[in-house]
Amino acid sequence: MRRSVLLSLTTTLVLHAQDVSFLNAETRWTAERWQLPFANETMDLLGLQVHRTWGSGAYAGFGGWGSVRGERGGFITIGISGGWRFPITERLALDTGAWVGGGGVGRADVGGGLMLRGHAGLSWDFDWARLGLEASRVRFPNGRLNSSQVGMTATFPFRTLVGSPGAGRSSLPELGRSLGTELGWREFSLAFTGQRYTPTRSVRSLSGIPDTDPVDLVGLEAHLGLEGGLFALLDMSAAAHGKAAGYMDILLGLGYAVPLDPAGHWTLVGEFSGGPAGGGNLDVGGGMAWKGTLGVQVTTQRDLQVGLSTGYVATPGGTFQGMVYQVQAGRRFALATPGLRNAEPSDAIDYSGWSIRAGWQRLSSPQRRGGAKADPIDLTSVQLTHELAAAWYLAGQGNFGLTGHAGGFAEGLLGLGWRSPELFGTGPRFLVQFMVGAAGGGGVDTGGGLLVQPMLGLEQGLGHGLSLQVMGGRCIAPRGNLRTQVLDAGLSWRFGLPTRTQ
């Protein structure tokens, strides 16, 4: 546990930036097959990591893994990673690194959920991407899963602009001239979602019993504009009501938006996505899920968005499938991006405030189903926040089990926070945070999955946008017996994204 906390803090530290500048980064995709601790059974997984990169060859960041084929659907982990690429020739490089995080699914014998992975391999730079092969070793120290394998990797580089929140206003052309490049706008949106999956009559649970109870979920959806009306999407949801506590899906895909009026306030939106899913005793086979939806979205003049959609979700390897009904509410942003030519000379920017926090959380005495001993559970934590004003912020947080004999226990939380002014000018700030979301797995008694987590704490600035946060509070499952104290600590990096002003 101490090792995971130290690596979380170190990763956040090396991700920080000081002035308005380009940040070099990459997305890294990995496909590999693990040998499970059961006779002749394997599990196919996909991994996605987002790294900051340096000219020296070093990289560091965070991401996760999810099962897509086999018999243990629902295996999902999050954590931090880092490594180094050593050039051999102009295009060939030796790549070594490590990953540490938590999660999994109890049926894969992951113990408390702590996952360690190391790799070494070769990669070839094709300019547009870096492709490679690597040998890796995965261990769950407090479980039996222990596997060595060879996987394939694909790494895609990109650049983004970061600065300090409230760095001042200027025009987009002025910023471009100061950086020596042309800048344009790329749309980005974040929305909270509420969904209902209504299974068909053929759906069965893992035990083979017919299971047509609806699953109600809460989640977060992000869109990144591409060309025309095309956009990439990330859709993360977890069960918060019903009999499927512990179910979660993390889906990636593409969507297309068609304006329905000249001003573009009303749009018809179609989406198609896929990714790992499972938990909650639902039969998802190896874990791969596909979802398609069609709906209508309204955008106000202040870039607030509300949408309604319906569609279908299916797991080809299992019996789970059914209709999807979704409502969402969020906000659209226009981010300054290099290489685009869609800006006007009068376009003005400011720097919207964001933060990323990596850390650790402990549930002191979580109640278990069946009266099992309430051992403490340690979790790895990643939080993203967006500042609404000088003091208020919206937050989304994911926590995955590390220790405590609760492999597969996870939390997905959304909420509102308040940060006080600095005490005595340079002292700490008070933090008040109220989060609502979903949790389940690991035998923890969360009822239908709904979770409420009020927190109080302190934040101490460390300079360069970094701060140390420590909070305490209660973790409550209103429809279950879970009632326990929670301690949360992490290192946060606060930064600004160049955003078009209203």
N, C-alpha and C positions, 0 to 999 in steps of 0.2 A: 504493500500500500504506500509506504514512504517513497519507494522508487517511482511509482506512478505520479504522485503529487509533485515530486521534484522535476520530472520530465514535463509535466503540464506547465509548471511555472517557467521552465527554461524555454519551452517552445513559444509561449506568449512573449517572453522577453525578446527573442531574436526576431519576432515578427514586427517590432515597432518601427515606425518611421517618424521623422522630425519635421521636415519642411515639405512644401508642395512639390512633389516629384513623381516620377514613374516608379512603380513597384513591379519588378519582374516576378512572374509567377507561372505555375503550370498546373494542369490537371493530370493525374496519373491513374490509369485504368489497369487493373491486373485481373487475369483469369487463371485459376488453378484448381486442382482437385486434391482434397485432403482424404487421408485414410482415417476412418473412425475406429474407436476402440471396440468395435463389434465385428464379428466374423465376416470378412469379405465385403464390408460396406464402405462406400465412399460418399463424399459430398462435394459438388461443384459450387464454387463461389466466385463472386465478382467483388473486387475492391475498388473504391474510388477515394483518392486522396487529393487535397488541394495544398500545394506547397508554395512558399516563397523561395526564390532561388537567388544565388549570388554568383558573381563571375568566377569565384574560386572553385565552383563545382558543388558547394554545399547547398542543401535544401532542407526545409523544415516546415511542418504544417500539421493538418489534422484530416480525418476522414473516417471511413468505415468499411465493413465487410458484410456481405449478405449471401445466404444460400439461395441457389436458383435451380438446383437439381439434386435428387436423392430422396431420402425418406425422412429428413429432419427439417422440414420447412419451418421457418420462423427464426432461424439463426441470423441475428443481426448484432453487430458490435460497432462501437465508436471509440476513437482514441487519437493519439498523436503519433507522428512519425518524423523521421529525419534521416539524412544520409549524405553521401558524398559520391560524386562522379569524377573518376580519375581518367583524363584523356590518354588513350593509347596511340591513336592517329587523329587526323583532323575530324573524323566522323565516328570512329569507334571509341567506346569508353567502357571502363570497368565501373560498375555501380554497386555500392554496398550501403546498407542501412538497417534500421530497426523500427519496430512499431510496438506500442504498448497501449492497451485499452481494456474495455470491459464489455460484457454483454453475453451473447450466445443464447442457447436454449437448453433447459435442463435435460431434455431427452438426448442431447449429444454428449452428456457426461462432462460438462465444463466446470463442475464444482461451484465455486463462488462467482466465476465469470471472468477473473483476471486472465487476459490473453497477452502473450509475448510472441513476437515474430521477428526473425532476422533474415536478411537476404543478401545474396551476392550474385551478380550476373553481368552480362554484356549487353550493350545497347548501341544502335546505329542511328546517327542523325540524318534524317531525310529533309531537313529544313522545315517542312510543314509539321513534322512530328518526329518523335524518337521512339523506335520500336526495339524490343529486346526480349531476351530470355533470361530467367533468373532461377537459381535454386534457393529454396527457403525452408525454414524450420519453424513450426508453430507449436507452442506449448501452452497448456492451461495448468499452471503449477498446482492448483488445489482441485484439479479434476484429472480424468484419465486421457483426455484428448491430447495426443502427441503425434505429430505428423511431419514427414519430410517429403518434398515434392519439387517439381519444376513447373514454372508458370510463364505465361506470356504477358508482356507489358506494352502499353502504348501511352506515351506522354505528349501532351499538347501544350506548348508554351503560349502565354499571353501577357499583356502589360495592362496595368490599371493606374490611375492617378489617385494619390492619397495626400492628405495634408492635415492641418490642425482644424478642429471644429471652430467655426466663427473666425476663420483666418482673414475675413474681409471680402468685400464684393469687388468684382471687376467684370470686364466683358470676356466672352469666350475667345475672341480673336487676340486680345491682349495676353491672356494666359498662354495661348498657343505660341505667340511670338516669343514670350519669355522662355518657353521650353524648346523652341526650335522645331515645332511640328504643327501640322494642321489638326484641329480638334473639331469634333461634331458631337451630336447627341445620340445616345442609345437609351431606349426605354427600359426601365426596370420596375417591377411592382412586387409588393408583399401583401399577403392577405391572410387573415384568420379564416378557417373553414369549419363548417359543421356538416357532417354527412350521415346518411343512413344507407347501409347495405341491406337489401331485402333478398334473402336467399331464395332460390327456386326449390321446388318440392323434392328434387333429386339430391340435395345437399345432405351430407352425413358428417357427424363428428369423427374425431380420431378413433373412437371406440366402435364406430360403425352404426351408431344410432342416428335415425333421421333428426336433422337439426335445421329448422327453418325459422328460428327466432331472428328478428332483425338485429343488426349491429349498429349502434350509434357511435360516431367518432368525432373527435375534434383534431384540428391540425393546422398546418401552415403551408401555404403555397407561394412559390416565387416564380416570376416570369422574367426572362431576359430577351429583349427584342433582337431579332436577327435582320433579315431583309424583308421589306414590304410589311405584310401583316404576319409573317412567320415569327414564332418565338420558341425558345427552349423553356422547359418547365421542370420544377422540382416540387413534388407533392408528398408531404409527410403527414400521416394520420395515425391515431391510436384510439382503441376502444375506450369509451367513457361511460357507456350504459349498456345494459343487456347482460348476457351470460358469457360474453367472449372477452372478459378482462385479460389483458396481456397481449391481445392482438395488435399488430403494428404493421404498416407498410410504408416503404420509402420508394417512390416511383419517379423515374426520369423519363422525359419524352419531349414531344413537339406539339405545338398548337398553331392555330391560324385564326386571326380576327378579321372579320369583314364589317366595315362601317355600315350602319343602317340609316344614318342621317348625314347631311353635308358637314355638320360640325364635328362629327365623330364621337358624340357623347354616347350614342347607343351602338353597340357592336354585337354581332353574332360570333360566338367563340366556340371552336371545336378543339378538343384535346385528345391525344392518344399517348399513353405512358405505360411503362412496365418496370418491374424491379422486385426486390425481395419482399416477402410478406409472410405472416404467420403468427402463431401463438393463439391463446384463448381456446384451445382444444378444437380449432377449426382445421378441416382436412384440406391443406393447401399443397399436398404432395411435397415436392422438393423445395417449394418456396417461391417459385416464379409466379408473379401475378401480372395481368394485363388489364388496363382500364381505358375506356373511351367515353367521352362525355360531349354533349352539345348544349349550349345555353346562351343566355342573353346577359350582357354586362352594361351597366350605366356608369359613366365617369362624369363627375361634376367639374365645374370650372376651377375648383381648388384641388383637382386631381384625386379626390376620394372616389373609390370604386365599390359598387355593390353588384353582385351577380347571383343568378339562379341557373342551375343546369341539371341535367339528368343523363343517365348513360347506363353502362354495363361493366361489371367487373368479373373476371374469370381467372381461375388457376388451372392451367392445362394439365398439371401433374396430379391434381386432387379433384375433389367433388365440389369444392366451394365455388359458387358463382351466383350472380344475382343482379338486380337493378340497383343503380346508384342515384341518390337524390342529394343535391349539394346546394348550400348557400354559403356565400363568402362576402367578406367586407375587408377592404384594405386601402392602400394608397399607391399611386403611380409616381415615379420619379423619372427625370431625364438626366442621365449622368454624362459628364464630359468624357469623351472617348477618343483616343488617337486614331487617325486614318479615315475618319468619316468627313463628308463634305455637305452636311445638311444644316449648317449653322448660318445665322444672319449676323451682320456686323453689330446689331443692337442687342444681341442675346447677352443677358447678364447672368452671373453665377454667384452663388455663395456656397458655403461648405456645411452640408448637413452632418450632424453629429451621430456617430455610430461607435459601438465598442464590441470587442470579442473577448470573452473571458474563458480561460481554461482552469479547471480546479478539481476539487474533491468535495464530496458530501457524505455525511454519516447519519443514518437513521439509528437512534440509540437502542430502541427495544421494539422493533416492528412485530406486530401480532401476526402469527402464521395460521393458516387453515389447519384444522384438525388438532389444535392445541399444541403444536410443535413448539420447541423452545424458542423464545424471542431473542436470538443472538443478534448483535449489531450487524448492520449491512453497510459496507463502504461502496461508494459509487464514483465513477469518473464523470465529469461534468463539462459541458460546453454550452455557453450562453451567448446569444446575439441580442444586442439592444439597439434601439433607434430613439434618439432624443426628440421629444415633441416640443419642448420648450427648455428654458434654462434649468429647470428642476425636474420635470417629468419625463419619463421614458417608457416605451413599450419593450417587453422582453420575451424572448423565446428560449427555452432551455431543454436540453436532453441529458438525462442521467442514466447510466448503465452500470449494473452490478459488477463489483470487483471481488469482494469477499463476503462471508456470512452465510455460506451454504444456501445461496439463493440465485444460482446461475440462471440467467434469462430474465431476471427482474429488471424492469426499465420504467422510466418516467418521461413523459413529454408534457411540458408546462408552458403556458402562455399567461402573460399578465402585465400589470402596471406597477411602476416603481417611482419613488420620489427621492431625490438627492438634495440634502440641505447645502447651504453655502458653507465654505470652509470656516471652521471654528478658529478664532483668534488670527485669521488671515492666512495662516499656513498649516493649520492643524487638520484633523480628520473631518470628514463629513458624516452626518447621520444618513442611513439608508432605511427606507420603508418599502417593502415589496410584497405584493399580493399576487400569487400565481394560482391558476386553475388549469387542470389538464387531466391526463389519463395515466394510469400505471397498472402493472400486473406482471404475472410470472413469478417464478421462484417460490411458489407456495405462500406468498404474502397475501393476507386477507384484505384485498381492496374492493370486495363486493363486485359491482359491475365495472369498476375501473376508474370512476370519477375520483379525482384527487384535488384537495385544497391545501395550499401551503402559504400561510402568512409568515413574514420574516421581518426582523429588525437587525440592523448591523451598523458597522463602521467601515469607511473607506479612507485609506491614507494614500495621498499622491506620492509618487516616487520620482516624478519628472519624466519628460519626453512622452507624455501621454499615458504612462504606466501608473497603475495604482494597485494596492493590495486591499482586498475586500474580505471581511469576515462577518458572517451573519448567523443568527440562530432563530429558531421558531418552532412551529408545529407542522407535522405532516398528518393530514386527516383524510380518511376515505369515508365520505358521508354514508355510502351504502354498504360499507364493510366495517370490520372491527379495528382497522388500522388507526391507531392514535399514538403518536410517538414524537419525541423531541428530535429536531434535526439541526445539525451543524454544517455550515457551508463555508468554504474558503477557496479563494482563487486569485489569480493575477489577471488584471484586465488591461487591455490596450485600447485607448480611446483615440479615434481618428476622424477625419472629415473627408467626405466625398464631394467633389465639385458638382453641384446640382443647379439646374436652371431655376431661377427665381420665379415666383408667381407673377 
